[in-house]
Amino acid sequence: MNQLNNKQLLELIKNDVEGFNAYRSEYTDQEIDFENANLYKANLEGVNLSGAYLKGVNLAGADLRGADLRWADLAGIKLTLKKENIEAIKGAIL
């Protein structure tokens, strides 16, 4: 897979979490910047967003079960506080 820009990665994560994770495994040094993105009610179960810049992202209603958000910048995010989501944000930068 060729290297994608953040806009392309945002579309990928909305439609194919497994594909997004595979991409992150291949391009480990690429910085992910989804500032102010709308991921409302997105299925992000198991997604790898470790270290991502997610300032202001709308994650309300998103499924974050098993998501890796360690060291992600979550300043100003919109999030539905469900038990599963609280577990996912442990270790994130708030």
Backbone torsions as a table, in degrees:
resi	resn	phi	psi	omega
1	MET	NA	137.4	176.7
2	ASN	-74.9	157.7	178.9
3	GLN	-66.6	137.2	-177.0
4	LEU	-108.5	154.0	173.7
5	ASN	-87.2	174.0	-175.4
6	ASN	-63.0	-34.6	178.1
7	LYS	-64.2	-43.1	178.3
8	GLN	-66.6	-38.4	178.4
9	LEU	-66.0	-35.3	177.8
10	LEU	-63.7	-41.6	176.4
11	GLU	-65.7	-39.5	179.2
12	LEU	-63.1	-45.7	-177.6
13	ILE	-65.3	-31.6	179.5
14	LYS	-70.2	-27.4	-173.2
15	ASN	-111.8	-20.8	-171.6
16	ASP	-156.0	83.2	-178.8
17	VAL	-60.2	-41.6	179.4
18	GLU	-62.0	-41.5	177.1
19	GLY	-64.3	-40.3	177.3
20	PHE	-62.1	-45.7	179.5
21	ASN	-63.1	-39.2	177.5
22	ALA	-63.5	-40.8	177.7
23	TYR	-61.1	-46.7	179.5
24	ARG	-60.7	-34.3	178.2
25	SER	-67.1	-33.7	-179.5
26	GLU	-80.0	-40.1	-177.1
27	TYR	-111.7	68.8	-172.6
28	THR	-66.8	-24.7	-176.8
29	ASP	-93.2	-5.3	-178.3
30	GLN	-73.3	130.5	176.7
31	GLU	-80.3	134.6	179.1
32	ILE	-101.6	122.8	-179.5
33	ASP	-127.8	103.2	178.3
34	PHE	-111.4	30.5	-176.5
35	GLU	-47.9	128.8	177.1
36	ASN	61.9	19.0	178.8
37	ALA	-71.0	156.0	178.4
38	ASN	-105.3	104.4	176.2
39	LEU	-115.7	33.5	179.8
40	TYR	-56.4	125.3	179.3
41	LYS	57.3	23.2	179.1
42	ALA	-73.1	145.2	173.9
43	ASN	-86.3	99.3	-177.8
44	LEU	-114.3	25.2	-179.3
45	GLU	-57.8	122.4	176.8
46	GLY	78.4	9.0	-176.8
47	VAL	-70.2	145.9	176.4
48	ASN	-100.8	99.4	175.7
49	LEU	-116.5	27.0	179.9
50	SER	-60.3	131.8	178.0
51	GLY	74.8	3.3	-177.0
52	ALA	-75.6	151.8	175.5
53	TYR	-92.8	108.0	-173.8
54	LEU	-120.6	24.0	-176.8
55	LYS	-54.8	125.6	175.4
56	GLY	75.8	8.3	-178.3
57	VAL	-69.5	139.1	175.6
58	ASN	-88.6	104.6	177.7
59	LEU	-110.1	15.1	-179.6
60	ALA	-59.4	128.6	178.3
61	GLY	76.5	-0.1	-179.7
62	ALA	-73.1	147.8	176.1
63	ASP	-91.8	109.9	-177.7
64	LEU	-110.8	18.2	179.7
65	ARG	-57.2	126.5	177.1
66	GLY	73.2	7.5	179.8
67	ALA	-70.7	146.5	175.9
68	ASP	-103.5	105.6	179.4
69	LEU	-115.7	19.0	178.7
70	ARG	-57.9	132.6	178.4
71	TRP	63.2	11.2	174.1
72	ALA	-76.3	144.3	177.3
73	ASP	-88.3	108.9	-176.6
74	LEU	-108.0	21.9	-178.7
75	ALA	-59.0	128.1	174.6
76	GLY	72.9	15.6	-179.8
77	ILE	-72.7	158.1	171.5
78	LYS	-104.9	123.9	-172.2
79	LEU	-143.7	137.5	172.2
80	THR	-84.4	121.0	-176.1
81	LEU	-83.9	91.2	172.1
82	LYS	-109.6	157.7	-179.2
83	LYS	-52.2	-43.8	-178.0
84	GLU	-62.3	-38.6	-178.8
85	ASN	-73.0	-34.8	177.7
86	ILE	-63.1	-41.6	177.1
87	GLU	-61.0	-39.2	-176.1
88	ALA	-68.5	-31.6	-174.7
89	ILE	-88.8	-0.4	175.0
90	LYS	-60.2	129.9	178.5
91	GLY	90.7	-2.3	176.9
92	ALA	-83.3	162.7	176.6
93	ILE	-92.0	115.8	-177.1
94	LEU	-104.4	NA	NA
